[in-house]
Amino acid sequence: MQQVANVDELENKNIAKLLWQYALPAIVGTLVNSLYNVIDRIFIGHWVGDDALAGLGLVLPIMNITAAVGMLVGAGSASRISIYLGKKDKETAEKIAGTSFLMTIIISGVVIGLLLLFLKPVLMYAGASEATYPYARDFLVIFLPGNLFLSLCFNFNNMMRASGYPKKAMITMLISVVANIILAPIFIHYLGWGMKGAAAATFIAMVIGFIFVMQHFLNPNSYIKLRWKNLRLNKKIVWSITSIGMSPFLIQLTASVVVFFIIAQLKIFGGTDSHSSDMSIAAYTIANTMLMLIVMIVLGLTQGMQPIVGYNYGAKNYERVKETLIYTIKVGTGITTFGFILGFFFPQIFVSFFGPGPELAEKSATALRLVVICFPLAGFQIVVTNFFQCIGKAGKSIFLSLTRQVLFLVPALYILPQYLGLKGIWLSMPVADSLAVIVTFILFTFQVRSLKKEADALTSNA
């Protein structure tokens, strides 16, 4: 009975209260996913050194690739489950959970296996130097196998939240990050394992998170359960999951490809020698960490929006869908504006967490000031892009995600450095943000008008 009440809240409760009820656990979940990386970067920066931090920067695009695979299944499954719960179709929702489990194992397993098989050429292509390659390799050989557990944990955590258990979803993710915080300094510093210790701590934390989240779906008292009979690749469900999950998948995948481009440009324009370019890569690692944390908070916000929008869109409560969208945009813009203030006016405070040397500290602060110039606009773009995913309009969501990453950022990365050098690489990011917002606003305007027409049509037919 309690679970039915939780689902009914999606249709009746005050939007602001409901959004925060779902968003706070989701924000914790997305931050936990990011904190695996942030914790490693902070401890490695303090106890291993600047070259190791640059090596970890090379790992970033590869980690984004594995995260993209997880989002392909997890985000699509959560969105579909919310929509079917809105239609009161619990049986199909459980079939989605079973198909999602198999899809994650198969797709993640193949990607992880290929990355391990071709690890050295991938890292060298990513811009590894003789100084940074050993650090990146030591981390990935341990981290990548554990990423299968992270993908399963992340996917089913999304589904747990979508089926009405936001607080429980938050607790399961918190358990894993607390484990990582405890284990990382022990393995990295006190046992002297360095990069391998960081990866081992993360591996164990991911397994712990996986165990806790799966206990929920195997519990007979859970509203949505993982049943043996549903562990099959239903073609219709596979397509329904991937059609929606393709948007966050492409966002993450293109983010990975763009990082390869950024690092390649940093190798060229980052300094006059290998050491200088490695320090530029390390500076990008630090600056990108703050961007990632703020973006993950906004993505958590949109994940809190997802069950509200998905349920009410499935139930044809279009006015409630519109109200949720507008409120989420306001909050998302406020969050990215806070990120701009922190990064532009107080970059040294954030940079100091990583314990960099003087050269790296100066480069990192400069990079941070430049990349956040247009950051207040990013909240609107992220929320609207994910809104289209929530209502099943994957094509528009994919298009918006690609405008920023591919259509605008990649050309800027190759044009601006020709005239501005290293500064041009940093400025390419706010340039892409501002152009992407213009395109997003156009589609947003049309979609709001469409929702209003659908709501008016329902009212006139009532």
C-alpha positions in Angstrom: 0.0 0.0 0.0 2.8 2.4 0.8 4.4 1.9 -2.6 1.0 2.7 -4.3 0.9 5.9 -2.3 4.4 6.8 -3.5 3.4 6.3 -7.1 0.2 8.4 -6.6 2.3 11.2 -5.3 3.7 11.7 -8.8 0.3 12.7 -9.9 -0.9 14.8 -7.0 1.9 16.2 -4.8 3.2 19.8 -5.0 5.8 19.9 -7.9 8.5 21.7 -5.9 8.3 19.4 -3.0 8.0 16.3 -5.2 11.0 17.4 -7.4 13.3 17.8 -4.3 12.0 14.5 -2.9 13.2 12.7 -5.9 16.1 15.0 -7.0 18.0 15.0 -3.7 18.6 11.2 -3.7 19.3 11.4 -7.4 21.8 14.2 -7.0 23.5 12.1 -4.3 23.5 9.2 -6.7 25.1 11.1 -9.6 27.6 12.7 -7.2 28.5 9.4 -5.8 29.2 8.1 -9.3 31.5 11.2 -9.9 33.1 11.0 -6.5 34.7 7.7 -7.4 36.8 9.8 -9.7 37.1 12.9 -7.6 38.3 11.0 -4.5 41.0 9.2 -6.6 42.1 12.5 -8.1 42.4 14.3 -4.8 44.3 11.5 -3.1 46.6 10.8 -6.1 47.3 14.6 -6.4 48.5 14.7 -2.8 50.3 11.4 -2.5 51.4 10.3 -5.9 52.1 13.5 -7.8 51.3 15.8 -10.8 52.4 13.2 -13.4 50.0 10.7 -11.9 47.2 13.3 -12.0 47.9 13.8 -15.7 47.8 10.0 -16.2 44.4 10.0 -14.5 43.3 12.7 -16.9 44.1 10.3 -19.8 41.8 7.7 -18.1 38.8 10.1 -18.2 37.6 9.5 -21.8 37.9 5.8 -21.3 35.9 6.0 -18.1 33.3 8.1 -19.9 33.0 5.4 -22.6 32.2 2.8 -20.0 29.8 5.2 -18.3 28.1 5.8 -21.6 27.4 2.1 -22.0 25.8 2.1 -18.5 23.6 5.1 -19.4 22.5 3.5 -22.6 20.7 0.8 -20.6 20.1 2.5 -17.3 18.6 5.8 -18.4 16.4 4.2 -21.0 15.1 1.5 -18.6 14.3 4.1 -15.9 12.4 6.3 -18.3 10.4 3.4 -19.7 9.6 2.1 -16.2 8.2 5.5 -15.2 6.1 5.7 -18.3 4.6 2.2 -17.8 3.9 2.8 -14.2 2.0 5.9 -15.3 0.0 3.6 -17.5 -0.5 1.2 -14.4 1.4 -1.6 -16.3 3.6 -3.1 -13.6 4.2 -6.4 -15.5 5.9 -4.6 -18.5 8.0 -2.6 -16.0 9.3 -5.8 -14.5 10.1 -7.2 -17.9 12.1 -4.0 -18.6 14.2 -4.7 -15.4 15.0 -8.2 -16.5 16.0 -7.2 -20.0 18.1 -4.4 -18.7 20.1 -6.8 -16.5 21.1 -8.9 -19.4 21.7 -6.0 -21.7 24.1 -4.4 -19.2 26.1 -7.6 -18.7 26.5 -8.3 -22.5 27.2 -4.7 -23.7 29.4 -3.7 -20.8 31.3 -7.0 -20.9 32.1 -6.6 -24.6 33.2 -3.0 -24.2 35.4 -3.7 -21.2 37.0 -6.7 -22.8 37.9 -4.7 -26.0 39.4 -1.9 -23.9 41.5 -4.3 -21.9 42.7 -6.0 -25.1 43.7 -2.8 -26.8 44.6 -0.8 -23.7 48.1 0.4 -24.7 47.2 1.7 -28.2 44.1 3.4 -26.8 46.1 5.2 -24.1 48.9 6.2 -26.5 46.2 7.5 -28.9 44.7 9.4 -26.0 48.0 11.3 -25.6 49.9 9.3 -23.0 53.6 10.1 -22.6 56.4 8.0 -21.2 55.8 9.7 -17.9 52.0 9.3 -17.7 51.3 6.0 -19.5 52.4 3.7 -16.5 50.0 5.5 -14.2 47.0 5.3 -16.5 47.7 1.6 -17.3 48.0 0.7 -13.6 44.7 2.3 -12.9 42.7 0.8 -15.8 43.8 -2.8 -15.6 42.0 -3.0 -12.2 39.2 -0.4 -12.6 37.8 -1.7 -15.9 36.7 -5.2 -14.7 35.0 -3.5 -11.7 33.1 -1.2 -14.0 30.7 -4.0 -14.8 29.4 -3.8 -11.2 29.3 0.0 -11.4 27.1 -0.2 -14.5 24.7 -2.7 -13.0 24.6 -0.6 -9.7 24.0 2.6 -11.6 21.3 1.2 -13.9 19.3 -0.5 -11.2 19.7 2.4 -8.9 18.0 4.5 -11.5 15.2 2.0 -11.8 14.8 1.9 -8.0 14.3 5.6 -8.0 11.9 5.5 -10.9 9.7 2.9 -9.2 9.2 5.0 -6.1 12.2 4.4 -3.8 14.3 7.6 -4.0 15.7 7.5 -0.5 16.7 3.9 -0.7 18.4 4.6 -4.0 20.4 7.4 -2.3 21.4 5.2 0.6 22.7 2.4 -1.6 24.9 4.8 -3.5 26.2 6.4 -0.3 27.3 3.1 1.0 29.6 2.5 -1.9 31.2 6.0 -1.8 31.8 5.8 1.9 33.5 2.5 1.3 35.7 4.2 -1.4 36.6 7.1 0.9 37.7 4.7 3.6 39.6 2.3 1.4 41.3 4.8 -1.0 43.8 6.5 1.5 44.6 3.1 3.0 45.4 1.5 -0.3 47.0 4.5 -2.0 49.1 5.9 0.9 49.4 3.7 3.9 49.9 0.5 1.9 51.9 2.4 -0.8 50.0 0.9 -3.8 49.6 4.2 -5.6 47.5 4.2 -8.7 46.8 0.4 -8.3 45.5 1.2 -4.8 43.1 3.9 -6.1 41.7 1.4 -8.6 41.4 -1.4 -6.1 39.5 0.8 -3.6 37.1 1.9 -6.4 36.7 -1.8 -7.5 35.7 -3.0 -4.0 33.4 0.0 -3.5 31.6 -0.7 -6.8 31.0 -4.4 -5.8 29.6 -3.3 -2.4 27.2 -0.9 -4.1 26.1 -3.6 -6.6 25.3 -6.0 -3.8 23.2 -3.5 -1.9 21.2 -2.4 -4.9 20.5 -5.9 -6.1 19.2 -6.9 -2.7 16.3 -4.5 -3.3 15.2 -6.1 -6.6 15.5 -9.6 -5.3 13.4 -8.7 -2.2 9.9 -10.2 -2.6 8.4 -7.0 -0.9 9.8 -4.6 -3.5 7.3 -3.1 -5.9 9.4 -3.9 -9.0 11.3 -7.2 -8.8 13.9 -8.8 -10.8 12.3 -12.2 -11.8 14.1 -15.1 -13.3 11.4 -15.5 -16.0 12.1 -11.9 -17.2 15.8 -12.4 -17.7 15.5 -12.5 -21.5 16.3 -10.2 -24.4 12.8 -9.1 -25.5 13.4 -7.4 -28.9 10.6 -4.9 -28.4 11.8 -3.9 -24.9 15.5 -3.8 -26.1 14.5 -1.3 -28.7 12.3 0.8 -26.3 15.2 1.0 -23.9 17.9 1.9 -26.4 15.7 4.4 -28.2 15.5 6.5 -25.1 18.9 5.6 -23.6 20.6 6.5 -26.9 20.5 10.2 -25.9 22.5 10.0 -22.6 24.7 7.3 -24.3 25.6 9.7 -27.1 26.1 12.6 -24.7 28.7 10.5 -22.7 30.2 8.9 -25.8 30.7 12.2 -27.6 32.1 13.7 -24.3 34.7 10.9 -24.4 35.6 11.6 -28.0 35.8 15.3 -27.3 38.2 14.7 -24.4 40.4 12.8 -26.9 40.3 15.9 -29.1 41.0 18.2 -26.1 44.0 16.2 -25.0 45.4 16.0 -28.5 45.2 19.8 -28.8 46.8 20.2 -25.3 49.7 18.1 -26.5 50.2 20.6 -29.4 49.4 23.9 -27.7 49.8 23.0 -24.0 53.5 23.9 -23.9 56.9 23.8 -25.6 57.9 20.4 -24.2 56.4 17.1 -23.0 56.4 18.2 -19.4 54.5 21.4 -20.1 51.9 19.6 -22.1 51.5 17.0 -19.4 50.9 19.8 -16.9 48.3 21.3 -19.2 46.5 17.9 -19.3 46.7 17.8 -15.5 45.2 21.3 -15.4 42.4 20.2 -17.6 41.8 17.2 -15.3 41.4 19.5 -12.3 39.3 22.1 -14.1 37.1 19.4 -15.6 36.6 17.9 -12.2 34.7 21.0 -11.0 32.6 21.1 -14.2 31.8 17.4 -13.9 30.6 17.9 -10.3 28.3 20.7 -11.2 27.0 19.0 -14.3 26.4 15.8 -12.3 24.3 17.8 -9.8 22.2 19.1 -12.6 21.9 15.7 -14.1 20.8 14.4 -10.7 18.2 17.1 -10.7 16.9 15.9 -14.1 16.9 12.3 -12.9 14.6 13.6 -10.1 12.5 15.3 -12.8 12.4 12.1 -14.9 9.8 10.0 -12.9 7.6 13.0 -12.4 7.6 14.0 -16.1 7.5 10.4 -17.3 4.6 9.4 -15.1 2.5 12.5 -15.9 3.3 12.4 -19.6 2.1 8.8 -19.7 -1.0 9.8 -17.7 -1.5 12.8 -20.1 -1.3 15.4 -17.3 0.4 17.9 -19.6 0.0 20.9 -17.5 1.9 19.1 -14.7 4.6 18.1 -17.1 5.1 21.8 -18.2 5.1 23.0 -14.6 7.8 20.4 -13.6 9.9 21.4 -16.6 9.9 25.2 -15.9 10.7 24.7 -12.2 13.5 22.3 -13.0 15.0 24.8 -15.5 15.1 27.5 -12.8 16.8 25.3 -10.3 19.3 23.9 -12.8 20.3 27.4 -14.0 20.8 28.4 -10.3 23.1 25.5 -9.8 25.3 26.2 -12.9 25.4 29.9 -11.9 26.8 28.9 -8.5 29.4 26.9 -10.4 30.3 30.0 -12.5 30.8 32.1 -9.3 33.0 29.5 -7.7 35.1 28.8 -10.8 35.5 32.3 -12.0 36.0 34.3 -8.7 37.5 31.6 -6.4 39.4 29.0 -8.6 42.3 28.7 -6.2 40.1 27.4 -3.5 38.9 24.4 -5.7 42.4 23.8 -7.2 44.0 23.6 -3.7 42.1 20.4 -2.9 44.3 18.5 -5.3 47.6 19.7 -3.7 49.3 20.7 -7.1 52.7 22.3 -7.5 53.0 26.0 -8.3 53.1 25.5 -12.1 50.1 23.2 -12.1 48.1 25.4 -9.7 48.5 28.5 -11.8 47.6 26.6 -15.0 44.5 25.0 -13.4 43.2 28.3 -12.0 43.5 30.0 -15.4 41.8 27.1 -17.1 38.9 27.1 -14.6 38.3 30.8 -15.0 38.0 30.6 -18.8 35.9 27.4 -19.1 33.1 28.6 -16.8 32.5 32.0 -18.5 29.2 30.9 -20.0 28.4 28.2 -17.5 25.2 29.8 -16.2 23.6 28.9 -19.5 24.5 25.3 -19.2 21.8 24.5 -16.7 19.0 25.4 -19.1 20.6 23.3 -21.9 21.1 20.2 -19.7 17.6 20.2 -18.3 15.8 20.7 -21.6 18.0 18.0 -23.3 17.1 15.5 -20.7 13.4 16.6 -20.7 13.1 15.3 -24.2 14.5 12.0 -23.1 12.0 11.9 -20.3 9.0 12.1 -22.6 10.4 9.6 -25.1 11.4 12.1 -27.8 14.9 10.6 -28.1 15.7 12.2 -31.5 15.4 15.7 -30.2 17.4 14.9 -27.1 20.2 13.3 -29.2 20.3 16.2 -31.5 20.6 18.7 -28.7 23.4 16.7 -27.0 25.3 16.5 -30.3 25.1 20.2 -31.0 27.2 21.2 -28.1 29.7 18.3 -28.2 30.2 17.8 -31.9 28.6 20.6 -34.0 30.1 23.5 -32.0 32.9 22.3 -29.6 35.0 20.2 -32.0 35.3 23.0 -34.6 36.1 25.5 -31.9 38.8 23.3 -30.6 40.6 23.4 -33.9 39.9 27.1 -34.9 40.5 29.1 -31.7 43.9 27.6 -30.7 45.3 28.7 -34.0 44.8 32.3 -33.0 44.8 32.1 -29.2 47.0 29.2 -28.4 46.3 27.3 -25.1 43.7 30.0 -24.1 41.8 29.1 -27.3 41.3 25.5 -26.0 39.8 26.7 -22.8 37.6 29.3 -24.5 36.2 26.7 -27.0 34.1 25.3 -24.2 32.1 28.4 -23.3 31.7 29.2 -27.0 30.1 25.8 -27.6 27.9 26.3 -24.5 26.5 29.6 -25.7 25.8 28.4 -29.3 24.1 25.2 -28.0 21.8 27.2 -25.8 20.5 29.1 -28.7 19.5 25.9 -30.5 18.1 24.4 -27.3 15.9 27.5 -26.7 14.3 27.2 -30.2 13.3 23.6 -29.6 12.2 24.3 -26.0 9.8 27.1 -27.3 8.2 24.7 -29.8 7.8 21.9 -27.2 6.2 24.2 -24.6 3.7 25.3 -27.2 3.0 21.7 -28.1 2.3 20.8 -24.5 -0.1 23.7 -24.1 -2.0 22.6 -27.2 -2.3 19.0 -26.0 -3.5 20.3 -22.6 -6.0 22.6 -24.2 -7.3 19.7 -26.4 -7.8 17.5 -23.3 -9.7 20.2 -21.5 -12.0 20.9 -24.5 -12.8 17.2 -24.9 -13.5 16.7 -21.2 
